[in-house]
Amino acid sequence: MKFVCGVQYNGSLYKGWQKQHSIPTIQYFLEKAISEIANHSIHVICAGRTDSGVHSFGQVVHFETLAKRSLIVWFRGINALLPKDITILWIKKISKNFNARFSAIARFYRYIIFNHTLRSSFFLEYYYYVYKFLNIFKMKKVSQYLLGEHNFLNFEGSQKNFKNCTYRKIFKICIFRIKKFIIIDIVANSFLYHMVRNIVGALLLVGLSKKSEFWFKNLLYSKDSEKVYTTVPACGLYLMAVIYPDYFGIPIYFSKERFKDFFSFFY
């Protein structure tokens, strides 16, 4: 049998998703908990491997097992064995042809910036603090160049893609301010290593009026641009949702109706 589940986690204390020897990761604790309920070793596949310090509201994973348990036993049992900062939100049986990674058609990431002259002493692990005023109108304008399919080579992190495929398709990017916070939402078919954090780093230079619209366009379209922006910290980054074809019936933690305009390219 194959099962799929939604996972929420606070990534602050973990060295990312992927299991590593003697290092606390999300995958390690999740596999440990599921294996105990299944009474045999379990390997989980996720929709996207998040980096050290990155959070998730909507990670999706699948696993296969011969163990026969009711959904409520899986759900309650796994959550009882997980650390309190990792939570299974839902679990269901899924068809054999489903794959958490390869069946996904889009990933939705959010980056949160606290933008104010006075820092806050609270929740520092959940956002990136920028004390200088950010012009989000400039950021919004240049961000529209990112829409569509492009070669995002200049937004790839130091861990290069050895398949030499740096083309990705961004479906939607939205930047808005809520009081002291600036939110940057990006939906794409998939992302390169550090791609979201590098995009945000480049947008910040435009928002701070340190770089121009021409510079940003050149960064996107030129293969020879020198990286002069900073990769922003992982603490402000959230995997919000993973989108699949409707026939799989994969839930997301928020209402599609509430985000109807944001996901209009699928419906």
C-alpha positions as CSV (number, residue, x, y, z in Angstrom):
1,M,0.0,0.0,0.0
2,K,1.1,3.5,-0.7
3,F,0.2,6.5,1.6
4,V,0.7,10.2,1.2
5,C,0.7,12.8,3.9
6,G,1.1,16.5,4.5
7,V,3.8,17.6,6.8
8,Q,4.2,20.9,8.7
9,Y,7.5,21.7,10.4
10,N,9.5,24.4,12.1
11,G,12.9,24.0,10.5
12,S,14.9,26.1,12.9
13,L,16.5,23.2,14.8
14,Y,17.1,20.9,11.8
15,K,19.8,20.6,9.2
16,G,17.3,20.5,6.4
17,W,15.1,17.7,5.0
18,Q,17.5,15.1,3.8
19,K,18.7,12.4,6.2
20,Q,22.4,12.7,7.1
21,H,24.6,10.7,9.4
22,S,24.4,11.8,13.1
23,I,22.7,15.1,12.1
24,P,19.0,16.0,13.0
25,T,16.9,16.3,9.9
26,I,13.2,16.2,9.1
27,Q,13.4,13.0,7.1
28,Y,15.3,11.2,9.9
29,F,12.6,11.8,12.5
30,L,9.7,11.2,10.1
31,E,11.1,7.9,8.9
32,K,11.9,6.9,12.5
33,A,8.3,7.6,13.6
34,I,6.6,5.9,10.6
35,S,8.9,2.9,10.8
36,E,7.9,2.3,14.5
37,I,4.2,2.3,13.6
38,A,4.8,0.1,10.6
39,N,7.1,-2.2,12.5
40,H,9.6,-2.2,9.6
41,S,12.0,0.2,8.0
42,I,10.3,3.0,6.0
43,H,11.7,5.3,3.4
44,V,9.8,8.5,2.6
45,I,9.9,10.6,-0.6
46,C,9.2,14.3,-0.4
47,A,7.9,16.8,-2.9
48,G,10.9,19.1,-2.4
49,R,14.0,18.9,-0.1
50,T,14.1,22.0,2.1
51,D,17.4,23.4,3.3
52,S,18.6,23.9,6.9
53,G,16.4,26.3,8.7
54,V,13.6,26.4,6.1
55,H,10.0,25.9,7.4
56,S,7.0,24.2,5.9
57,F,3.3,24.5,6.1
58,G,2.7,22.2,3.1
59,Q,5.4,19.6,2.5
60,V,4.0,16.4,0.9
61,V,5.6,12.9,1.3
62,H,4.7,9.4,0.3
63,F,5.8,6.0,1.6
64,E,5.0,2.4,0.9
65,T,4.3,-0.4,3.4
66,L,2.9,-3.9,3.8
67,A,1.7,-3.0,7.3
68,K,-2.1,-2.8,7.7
69,R,-3.2,0.0,10.0
70,S,-6.2,2.3,9.9
71,L,-5.7,5.9,8.9
72,I,-6.4,7.1,12.4
73,V,-3.7,4.7,13.8
74,W,-1.2,6.0,11.3
75,F,-2.2,9.6,12.0
76,R,-2.2,9.5,15.8
77,G,0.7,7.1,16.1
78,I,3.1,9.1,13.8
79,N,2.3,12.4,15.5
80,A,2.7,10.9,19.0
81,L,6.3,9.8,18.1
82,L,7.4,12.9,16.2
83,P,9.1,15.9,17.9
84,K,6.6,18.7,18.7
85,D,8.0,20.9,15.9
86,I,7.1,18.3,13.2
87,T,3.5,17.5,12.6
88,I,1.5,15.2,10.2
89,L,-1.5,17.3,9.1
90,W,-3.3,14.6,7.2
91,I,-2.7,11.1,5.7
92,K,-4.5,9.1,3.0
93,K,-4.1,6.1,0.8
94,I,-3.0,7.0,-2.7
95,S,-2.7,5.2,-6.1
96,K,0.5,3.4,-7.0
97,N,1.2,5.9,-9.8
98,F,1.5,8.8,-7.4
99,N,5.0,10.2,-6.6
100,A,5.3,13.1,-4.1
101,R,8.1,14.6,-6.1
102,F,7.4,13.7,-9.8
103,S,3.6,14.0,-9.7
104,A,3.8,17.6,-8.5
105,I,3.0,20.3,-11.0
106,A,4.1,23.3,-8.9
107,R,5.6,24.4,-5.6
108,F,4.6,27.5,-3.7
109,Y,7.2,29.3,-1.5
110,R,6.8,32.3,0.7
111,Y,9.6,34.6,2.0
112,I,8.8,36.9,5.0
113,I,10.7,40.1,5.7
114,F,10.4,42.3,8.8
115,N,11.0,45.8,7.4
116,H,11.2,48.5,10.1
117,T,13.7,50.9,11.6
118,L,13.4,49.2,15.0
119,R,14.1,45.5,15.3
120,S,11.8,43.1,17.2
121,S,13.1,40.8,20.0
122,F,10.6,38.1,19.1
123,F,10.3,35.3,16.6
124,L,13.7,36.0,15.0
125,E,13.8,32.5,13.5
126,Y,10.7,33.1,11.4
127,Y,11.6,36.1,9.3
128,Y,14.5,38.2,7.9
129,Y,15.0,41.6,9.3
130,V,15.8,44.6,7.0
131,Y,15.9,48.0,8.8
132,K,16.2,50.2,5.7
133,F,13.0,51.1,3.9
134,L,12.2,48.8,1.0
135,N,10.4,50.2,-2.1
136,I,8.1,47.3,-2.9
137,F,6.8,49.2,-6.1
138,K,10.3,48.8,-7.6
139,M,10.5,45.2,-6.4
140,K,7.1,44.4,-7.9
141,K,8.0,46.0,-11.2
142,V,11.2,44.1,-11.8
143,S,9.8,40.8,-10.4
144,Q,7.5,40.6,-13.4
145,Y,10.5,39.8,-15.6
146,L,10.8,36.5,-13.8
147,L,7.4,35.2,-15.0
148,G,7.5,32.4,-17.5
149,E,10.2,30.0,-18.4
150,H,13.8,31.3,-18.1
151,N,17.3,30.1,-17.5
152,F,17.8,30.8,-13.8
153,L,21.5,30.1,-13.9
154,N,22.3,33.4,-12.2
155,F,19.9,32.6,-9.3
156,E,21.3,29.1,-8.6
157,G,23.2,28.5,-5.4
158,S,26.7,27.1,-5.0
159,Q,25.5,23.5,-5.1
160,K,25.2,23.4,-8.9
161,N,22.7,21.3,-10.8
162,F,24.9,18.7,-12.4
163,K,22.2,17.8,-14.9
164,N,23.0,21.1,-16.4
165,C,19.3,22.0,-16.6
166,T,18.8,25.4,-15.1
167,Y,15.5,26.3,-16.9
168,R,12.5,26.7,-14.6
169,K,9.0,28.2,-15.1
170,I,7.6,30.7,-12.7
171,F,3.8,30.9,-12.8
172,K,3.2,33.6,-10.3
173,I,5.1,36.1,-8.1
174,C,3.3,38.4,-5.7
175,I,4.9,41.0,-3.4
176,F,2.9,42.9,-0.8
177,R,3.2,44.7,2.5
178,I,1.2,43.9,5.7
179,K,2.1,46.6,8.2
180,K,5.8,46.0,9.1
181,F,6.1,42.8,7.0
182,I,6.8,42.3,3.3
183,I,5.7,39.0,1.9
184,I,7.1,37.6,-1.3
185,D,5.2,34.6,-2.8
186,I,6.5,32.6,-5.7
187,V,4.9,29.7,-7.5
188,A,7.0,27.7,-10.0
189,N,7.1,24.2,-11.5
190,S,10.3,23.6,-9.4
191,F,13.2,25.5,-8.0
192,L,17.0,25.4,-8.2
193,Y,19.1,25.2,-5.1
194,H,18.8,28.5,-3.2
195,M,16.8,29.9,-6.1
196,V,14.1,31.6,-4.0
197,R,16.6,33.0,-1.5
198,N,18.7,34.3,-4.3
199,I,15.8,35.9,-6.1
200,V,14.8,37.7,-2.8
201,G,18.4,38.8,-2.3
202,A,18.4,40.4,-5.8
203,L,15.0,42.0,-5.3
204,L,16.2,43.6,-2.0
205,L,19.0,45.5,-3.8
206,V,16.3,46.9,-6.2
207,G,14.0,47.7,-3.2
208,L,16.9,49.5,-1.5
209,S,17.6,51.5,-4.7
210,K,21.1,50.0,-4.8
211,K,20.5,48.4,-8.2
212,S,18.4,49.3,-11.2
213,E,15.8,47.7,-13.3
214,F,18.4,47.3,-16.1
215,W,20.7,45.5,-13.7
216,F,18.0,43.0,-12.7
217,K,17.0,42.3,-16.3
218,N,20.7,41.7,-17.1
219,L,21.0,39.4,-14.2
220,L,18.2,37.3,-15.5
221,Y,19.1,37.2,-19.2
222,S,22.9,37.3,-19.2
223,K,24.9,34.2,-18.6
224,D,28.0,36.2,-17.5
225,S,26.5,38.3,-14.8
226,E,28.6,38.5,-11.6
227,K,26.7,37.6,-8.4
228,V,26.7,40.8,-6.3
229,Y,23.6,40.1,-4.3
230,T,23.4,38.2,-1.0
231,T,21.6,34.9,-0.5
232,V,19.1,35.8,2.2
233,P,18.9,33.6,5.3
234,A,16.7,30.5,5.4
235,C,14.8,31.6,8.5
236,G,12.3,33.6,6.4
237,L,11.5,30.9,3.9
238,Y,8.4,28.7,3.9
239,L,7.3,25.9,1.7
240,M,3.6,26.8,1.7
241,A,2.1,24.2,-0.6
242,V,2.7,21.6,-3.3
243,I,0.2,21.5,-6.2
244,Y,-0.9,18.2,-7.9
245,P,-3.4,17.3,-10.6
246,D,-6.9,17.4,-9.1
247,Y,-7.5,13.7,-9.7
248,F,-5.0,12.8,-6.9
249,G,-7.2,14.6,-4.4
250,I,-4.2,16.1,-2.5
251,P,-5.3,18.7,0.1
252,I,-3.5,21.9,0.8
253,Y,-3.6,23.5,4.3
254,F,-5.5,26.6,3.1
255,S,-8.7,27.0,1.0
256,K,-8.2,27.1,-2.8
257,E,-11.1,29.5,-2.9
258,R,-9.2,32.0,-0.7
259,F,-6.2,31.8,-3.1
260,K,-8.3,31.4,-6.3
261,D,-6.7,34.3,-8.1
262,F,-3.2,33.2,-7.1
263,F,-3.8,29.7,-8.5
264,S,-5.9,30.8,-11.5
265,F,-3.3,29.4,-14.0
266,F,-4.4,25.9,-13.0
267,Y,-8.1,26.3,-13.1
